[in-house]
Amino acid sequence: MSRALKRMGAARATIVGLAGLALLELLWETVLAPQPGGLWLALKVVPLVVLFPGVARGDRRPRQWLSLLAPLYFAEALTRALSETGRHALVASMASVIAAVTFMALLAWFRAERAGGRPPAHTGT
């Protein structure tokens, strides 16, 4: 498989994973497994939504921020998957899997980009 195809596949997986994680996080706290006062927990989706356009464009800086945030979403979901029961644990487990896969795809995107010799995008700083 060529480097360009690997990069495209990793990019698509990251973008789809980010969209899926944002959607699941929102639905988790509002519809699928709401808790009393859980609407405030739905605000955790805001950073993902803010990063989405930049990640979808392939900008480096939003992807770097996502690489810092994805493990936090994974840790929160895994903690709740192990400490809650029923549908709450199921939804948390799904979120932890999506966060982990998104993070791995993001790392693969960075690696494919580096292996392809593409210079880092200018971030305007």
N, C-alpha and C positions, 0 to 999 in steps of 0.2 A: 504494500500500500504506500502510495507516495506521501511525502511530508505534507503537501497541501491538503490532501484528503484527510489525513489524520488531524490536521489543524481544524479543518472545517467540521469534522465529526465531533471533536472535543468542544468546539465553539457552540455548535448546535446543542449538544448535550448540556452544556453549561447554561445556555439561554433557556432551554426548556425546563431544566431543573430549577432555575431561579424563578421562573414564572410559576411552576408547579408548587414550589415551596411557599411563595408569597400567597398564592391562592389557598393552599391548604392551611397555612397559618391563620389567614383571615376566617376561613370557614370553621376552623377548629374552635375558635373562641366565640363565634357568633351562632353557628348552626349545628355543627356535628357533635360537639361535646361542651356546650356552654356551662359556665360555672357562675354562681352569684358574683356580680361585680366583674364578670369576665370581659365586658366590653372594653374596659381599660386595657386588658391584655391584648386585645386586637390591635392596639397601636404598635405592637412589635413588628407589624408588617411594613410600617412606614419606611424604615431604612432599605428594605428590599425593593420597594416600589421606586424609591428615589434612585437607586443604583441601576435599575433595569434598563433605562434608555442608553446609558453609557456602556453597559455590558453588551447590549444588543448591537451597538455600533462597533464594538471591539476595542473601545478605548481602554488603555492600560490602567489608568488611575482607578476607575470604578471597579475593575477586576481585582486590583490590589486590595481595595477596601472589602470586596466580597470575600477575598481569601482570609481576611481577618474576622469577618462576621459569621461566615458559614460554620466554623467550629463552635461558636457560641450558640447558634440555633440548634446544632446537633446535640450539644451538651444539655441544653434545656429540655429538648424533646426526649433524650435518653433518660434523663433524671425523672421526668414525668411518666415515661413509659414504665419505669421500674417501680415507681411509688404509687401509681394510680391503678385502678381496676376497670374492667369492662370496656366500654367504647372509648373512654378517656385514654386508656392505655393503648388501645388499638390505633387511635388517631395519632397519639404521640409516637408510637413505633413507626408509623408511616412517615411522619415528619422527620424522624431521625434518619431513616433510610434515604429519603430525598435529599436531606442536607448533606449526608455523607457522599452520596453519588455526585451531587452538584460540586462539592469540594474536590473530589477526585477528578472530575471532568475539567474543572478549572485548572488544576495542577497540570493535567495532560495538555491543556491548551497552552499554558505557559511553556511547557517543555517542548511541544511541537514548534512553537514560535521560535524558541531559542535554537532548536536543532535546524530549523529552516534558514537560519542566518538573518532573519528579519530583525532590523534594529528596533529597539524600544521606541514606541510612539512618543513624540514630544508632548509633554503634559502641560506646557504653558506656564511653568513655574519660574 
